[in-house]
Amino acid sequence: MKATRRSIMAGSLATAGLATRPAILHAQAGPSAVRTLRVVTHGDIPTYDPIWTTANMSAYHGGLVYDTLFGVDAKGQYQPQMVQNWGVSDDKLTYTFELRDGLRFTDNSAVTTADVIPSIRRWMPRSGSGQLLIPRIKDISAKDDRIFSITLKEPFALMMDMLAATATPVLFIMRKREAETDPMQKIDRVVGSGPFVLNQDATRSGTRYVYDRNPNYRPRSEPASGTAGGKVVKVDRTEIVVMPDSQTAVAALQDGEIDFYEIPPIDLLDQLASDPNITIESLFELGFVGYVGVNWLHPPFNNVKCRQALLHIIRQEDMLRPTFVNPKWYKACGSYFTCGSAMENDANTSWFKSGPDLGRAKELLREGGYDGRPIVMLQATSIPYMSNAAAVLAQQLRGAGIKVDLQPMDWANVVQRRAVQMPPDQGGWNIFFTSSGGLANSNPYMIGGMATIGTKGWFGWPTDERNEQLRAQWLVAETPEQRHAIATQIQDNAWTIVPHLYFGQWQQPTAHRRNVTGWLQVPELIPFWNVEKT
């Protein structure tokens, strides 16, 4: 039977009273409509492991069920979350942390340093910033169940920012049992200590994910601010409803069947804004950056000339317009770092300023030895901006003489497929699309896509020693002026080696029912605590 808006919402109500597994949840069943928050986000949850993937949907799930050592407040400053007290030695080498009292997992076991330390160690190799911490850390050790320390090889002021960052993957704290899993292997158990609990019996994977308020969670006493402060849950249940069709989701929002829609189509914003029951709100100040992943491991893009050819083919505005319609919501950007951020610059952007040059692109393809083989391009059909960008770029590539094998699939399958390092004709790929928050893309360390460390790095697996040297210099620069100068060098090098491309920037307002308030502005994440429904 085809899933419809009515059948999805009816299913939500029908399962509201299901009993839950004792090891996972002991909470009231069947909360009332006013105590249930129903949201439609940008896609399905590809995995319950928010460390294994950078997919934002897994991070949303992680923010519901797990907690973090530190949070980031509305001013972008790190603040303690699971940590009660912390300090640093006079030589700036040893940081000591004490956990808050009363932290417990949903299996009723206490959160201890035996959980925290392997959680940090598992997060580091999967995180762009964590990878930069690994060579700088001398030791992570526990003094007792609540006190642990991180000792550095040399002073590194950005460590605290990295521990608190909201860029995916976020440093969520897991039980020792899950945290000791190989970081390259996914976990499937969900036992957290966060403000919500996954109700696995009421959840229907691919259709609806149900999270109940964790009755044993002890929020901090400070007011909520970003991912910092008190994570006070003001509803009994949050349901993430998978509703890929945008018209269906808009109708459900206007009918009051859902309370929040993360990515309403831009061309329908005026319609929603005219509805007195709907509020349009932007939660991300720097917006989003469209990302084009390029596979360095296999022809033709293992050749720098073929990657450079892409710069002379891509036209960002054509890729943005079908989704975002009105230029007030989007813009082309030639900077390697988010336009509007402190590191924006115009080094080595002549290709962007002059626009596409198919003659030059064809010349570079010949120099790079392109032999006419099909380019496998992954098209996430369940996310409009990715689907549209793929369709447009496919035509742009064909115009330059490149054969394109456009392979449509939903986003969850793209997430699985992009991790495959085999050749494209053996289940791999050449190009895929995603996006990052503008804040995460505004510096060279926050996301894994900025690294060029080969197969140990992010999808596409670029390798370049010069980029890594410059990133290391940026990290220890002492002034904003020094960092901007190094960022300019990073960009000059990046648009020569082409580790990846962008297809522009945009703002994506959310839409929610007017009676649902308390949404917090957090780059990369959508916090579902502090939200109140009347």
Secondary structure, DSSP 8 states (H G I E B T S, - for coil): ----HHHHHHHHHHTTT----TTT-----S--GGGEEEEE-SS----S-TTT---HHHHHHHHHH-EESEEE-TTS-EEESSEEEEEE-TTS-EEEEEE-TT-B-TTS-B--HHHHHHHHHHHGGGSHHHHHHGGGEEEEEESSSSEEEEEESS--TTHHHHHH--SSS--EE--HHHHTS-TTS--------SSEEE-TTT-BTTTEEEEEE-TT----SS--BTTBS-----SSEEEEE----HHHHHHHHHTTS-SEESS--GGGHHHHHTSTTEEEE---TT-EEEEEEE-SSSTTTTSHHHHHHHHTT--HHHHHHHHH-SGGGEE----SS-TTSTT---TT-HHHHH---HHHHHHHHHHTT--S--EEEEEETTSHHHHHHHHHHHHHHHHTT--EEEEEE-HHHHHHHTT--S-GGGT--SEEEEEEETTGGGSSSSSGGG--BGGGSSTT--B-HHHHHHHHHHHH--SHHHHHHHHHHHHHHHHHH-SEEEEEEE---EEEETTEE-----SS----TT-EE-
